[in-house]
Amino acid sequence: MDKNRSRTIILASTSPRRRDLIAGLHIPYEVVPSHADESTPEGWTPEQIVKELSLRKASAVYGELVPAREDAVIVGSDTIVVLDGQVLGKPPSREEAASMLRSLQGRTHLVYTGVACIDGGTGSTLVDYRSTRVTMRALTEDEVRAYADSGEGLDKAGAYAIQGLGATLVTGIEGCYFNVVGLPLSLLSEMLKSFNLLVLKFRSS
């Protein structure tokens, strides 16, 4: 039996962006919302935050699998934006989005994304993260207001979406682009190998 074909990814997220990225791997997948607590103590490093929250999300879904899913690998992920050591989460309003954009414009910040994979049968777990440097161009106040008012950044860490209108705000990145979108696919594909799930698999005709 082809173990690769018999395995399914369960994405512990309702993010449309992560769902689209997973779909692009051409591996069977399901989406199961995770209702994990996303609060973290002050003083945690960005790496600690994204690794812990991605693991919590995956673990919450794993804990609800009855019966166990030996065919599944649960994938959890979390993304944060960090500027001068300060974590910027998802803005609750357009005003807060505009405030975040004003702080980011004309500067370079870091985007961290954690990835957790849990074997649905054995509970075996892997957790890792990636970081990417993103430089945003200087913006006029009218541009800040226009982007904030578009609403695109309201459910995004750092108040922008690099794959949408936010692409017009970014002048360069150093690292994985998909990490900024919300799921570093190169990292995920390497992690999935440990669960006998190969994204790139040679198939003889």
C-alpha positions as CSV (number, residue, x, y, z in Angstrom):
1,M,0.0,0.0,0.0
2,D,1.2,3.5,-0.8
3,K,1.5,5.1,2.7
4,N,1.8,8.5,1.2
5,R,-1.6,8.2,-0.5
6,S,-3.2,6.8,2.7
7,R,-2.3,9.7,4.9
8,T,-4.4,12.9,5.4
9,I,-3.5,16.3,6.7
10,I,-5.9,17.7,9.3
11,L,-5.3,21.5,9.4
12,A,-6.1,22.8,12.9
13,S,-7.0,26.3,11.5
14,T,-9.8,28.1,9.8
15,S,-7.4,30.5,8.0
16,P,-8.3,30.7,4.3
17,R,-4.7,31.4,3.6
18,R,-3.3,28.3,5.3
19,R,-6.1,26.2,3.7
20,D,-5.1,27.4,0.3
21,L,-1.4,26.7,0.9
22,I,-2.2,23.2,2.2
23,A,-4.4,22.6,-0.9
24,G,-1.5,23.4,-3.1
25,L,0.5,20.4,-1.8
26,H,-2.0,18.1,-3.6
27,I,-2.3,15.9,-0.5
28,P,-5.8,15.0,0.9
29,Y,-6.7,17.4,3.8
30,E,-9.4,18.3,6.2
31,V,-10.0,21.5,8.1
32,V,-10.9,21.3,11.8
33,P,-11.2,24.5,13.8
34,S,-9.0,24.7,16.9
35,H,-10.3,26.5,20.0
36,A,-7.0,26.5,21.9
37,D,-6.2,29.2,24.4
38,E,-3.8,31.7,22.7
39,S,-2.7,33.7,25.7
40,T,1.0,33.7,26.6
41,P,3.0,35.0,29.5
42,E,5.0,38.3,29.2
43,G,8.6,37.7,28.5
44,W,8.3,34.8,26.2
45,T,10.5,35.0,23.1
46,P,8.8,35.1,19.6
47,E,10.1,31.6,19.0
48,Q,8.5,30.4,22.3
49,I,5.2,32.0,21.4
50,V,4.7,30.6,17.9
51,K,6.0,27.1,18.8
52,E,3.7,26.9,21.9
53,L,0.6,28.3,20.2
54,S,1.0,26.1,17.1
55,L,1.4,23.1,19.4
56,R,-1.7,24.1,21.4
57,K,-3.8,24.3,18.2
58,A,-2.7,21.0,16.9
59,S,-3.0,19.3,20.4
60,A,-6.6,20.7,20.8
61,V,-7.7,19.0,17.6
62,Y,-5.7,15.8,18.3
63,G,-7.4,15.6,21.7
64,E,-10.8,15.6,20.1
65,L,-10.1,12.8,17.7
66,V,-12.4,9.9,18.7
67,P,-11.4,7.3,17.7
68,A,-7.7,8.0,16.9
69,R,-6.9,8.8,13.3
70,E,-3.9,6.6,12.3
71,D,-4.2,8.0,8.8
72,A,-3.9,11.6,9.8
73,V,-1.2,14.2,10.6
74,I,-2.6,17.2,12.5
75,V,-0.9,20.5,11.5
76,G,-1.1,23.6,13.7
77,S,0.4,26.9,12.9
78,D,0.7,30.4,14.4
79,T,2.1,33.6,13.0
80,I,3.2,36.8,14.8
81,V,4.9,40.1,13.6
82,V,7.7,41.5,15.8
83,L,9.0,45.1,15.7
84,D,11.7,46.2,18.1
85,G,10.9,43.3,20.3
86,Q,7.2,44.1,20.5
87,V,4.7,41.5,19.3
88,L,2.0,42.9,17.0
89,G,-1.1,40.7,16.8
90,K,-4.3,41.0,14.9
91,P,-5.7,44.5,15.1
92,P,-9.2,44.6,16.6
93,S,-10.3,47.7,14.6
94,R,-9.3,49.8,11.6
95,E,-7.9,52.4,14.0
96,E,-5.6,49.9,15.6
97,A,-4.7,48.6,12.1
98,A,-3.7,52.1,11.0
99,S,-1.6,52.5,14.2
100,M,0.3,49.3,13.5
101,L,0.9,50.3,9.8
102,R,2.3,53.7,11.0
103,S,4.8,51.9,13.2
104,L,5.8,49.4,10.5
105,Q,6.0,51.8,7.5
106,G,9.5,52.6,6.3
107,R,11.0,50.0,8.5
108,T,12.0,46.3,8.7
109,H,10.3,43.8,10.9
110,L,10.3,40.1,11.6
111,V,7.6,37.6,10.9
112,Y,7.6,34.3,12.9
113,T,5.5,31.3,12.1
114,G,5.4,28.1,14.2
115,V,4.4,24.7,12.8
116,A,3.4,21.7,14.9
117,C,2.7,18.2,13.5
118,I,1.1,15.5,15.5
119,D,0.6,11.9,14.3
120,G,-3.1,11.1,14.7
121,G,-2.4,7.5,15.7
122,T,0.7,7.6,17.9
123,G,0.7,11.2,19.2
124,S,4.3,11.6,18.0
125,T,5.0,15.4,17.8
126,L,7.3,17.7,16.0
127,V,7.4,21.5,16.5
128,D,9.6,24.1,14.7
129,Y,9.4,27.6,13.4
130,R,10.8,30.0,10.7
131,S,11.4,33.7,10.7
132,T,11.4,36.2,7.8
133,R,12.6,39.8,7.6
134,V,10.1,42.1,5.8
135,T,10.7,45.7,4.8
136,M,7.8,48.0,4.3
137,R,8.1,51.2,2.3
138,A,7.4,54.6,3.6
139,L,3.6,55.3,3.5
140,T,1.7,58.6,3.4
141,E,-1.1,59.0,5.9
142,D,-3.6,58.7,3.1
143,E,-2.1,55.3,2.1
144,V,-2.2,54.2,5.7
145,R,-5.8,55.1,6.0
146,A,-6.8,53.7,2.7
147,Y,-5.2,50.3,3.5
148,A,-6.6,50.2,7.0
149,D,-10.1,51.1,5.7
150,S,-9.9,48.2,3.1
151,G,-10.3,45.8,6.1
152,E,-7.8,43.4,4.6
153,G,-5.5,43.5,7.6
154,L,-8.1,43.1,10.3
155,D,-7.5,39.4,10.8
156,K,-3.8,39.4,10.0
157,A,-0.9,39.7,12.4
158,G,0.8,43.1,11.9
159,A,-2.4,44.4,10.1
160,Y,-1.4,43.5,6.5
161,A,-1.6,40.7,4.1
162,I,1.5,40.3,1.8
163,Q,-0.5,38.1,-0.7
164,G,-3.2,40.8,-1.1
165,L,-3.2,44.6,-1.4
166,G,-0.5,44.5,1.2
167,A,1.9,43.4,-1.5
168,T,2.0,47.1,-2.5
169,L,3.4,48.0,0.9
170,V,6.4,45.7,0.9
171,T,9.7,46.5,-0.8
172,G,11.5,43.3,0.1
173,I,11.8,40.1,2.1
174,E,14.6,38.0,3.4
175,G,13.5,34.4,3.9
176,C,10.5,32.4,3.1
177,Y,7.6,34.3,1.5
178,F,5.1,31.6,2.5
179,N,6.2,32.1,6.1
180,V,4.8,35.6,5.9
181,V,1.6,34.4,4.3
182,G,1.1,32.1,7.3
183,L,2.6,28.6,6.6
184,P,6.3,28.0,5.6
185,L,5.7,25.2,3.1
186,S,9.4,24.2,2.8
187,L,9.6,23.6,6.6
188,L,6.3,21.8,6.7
189,S,7.3,19.4,3.9
190,E,10.5,18.5,5.7
191,M,8.5,17.9,8.9
192,L,6.0,15.7,7.2
193,K,8.7,13.3,6.0
194,S,9.0,12.1,9.6
195,F,5.4,11.0,9.4
196,N,5.8,9.0,6.1
197,L,4.1,11.8,4.1
198,L,6.2,12.9,1.2
199,V,5.1,16.1,-0.6
200,L,7.4,15.3,-3.6
201,K,7.1,11.6,-4.3
202,F,8.3,9.9,-7.4
203,R,5.7,7.6,-8.9
204,S,6.8,5.2,-11.6
205,S,4.4,4.7,-14.5
